[in-house]
Amino acid sequence: MAKIFKSRTDVAYFDYKDFKTLQRYVNVYGQIETRKKTGLTESQQRRLARAIKQARHIALLPFVVNN
């Protein structure tokens, strides 16, 4: 399976308030993309997941996508 993104090893910090960037890492169903697809390291993926969950909690990103 091909990666969606090129190597993102230069990402140092994910800001939960930057929802436009975080939306790139969420699929059409509202799920967080896997490491295989994002190309992030384990620690970067954990930071990404935490930022997405914080953004969901303060209603910047939806928990569920309406169809």
Phi, psi and omega in degrees: 000135183279151177285143177286320184247157172285179182303127181247037184287349180275357181284120182258331187210136174252121180269124182292341179277347179268075188289336178293321176291318182293330179297333179293337182261009179243133182279182185294341179269358180089009181268148176288132180293153181282167179297327179298322182277325182276331181079019180270161174282173180300313182293323177294321179294322177295317178296322178297313181299319179296318180295319179295318180293323176294319179296323177294320183295324179263015171069030172275329176238147179281150173285318184234139179270129178277134178246000000 
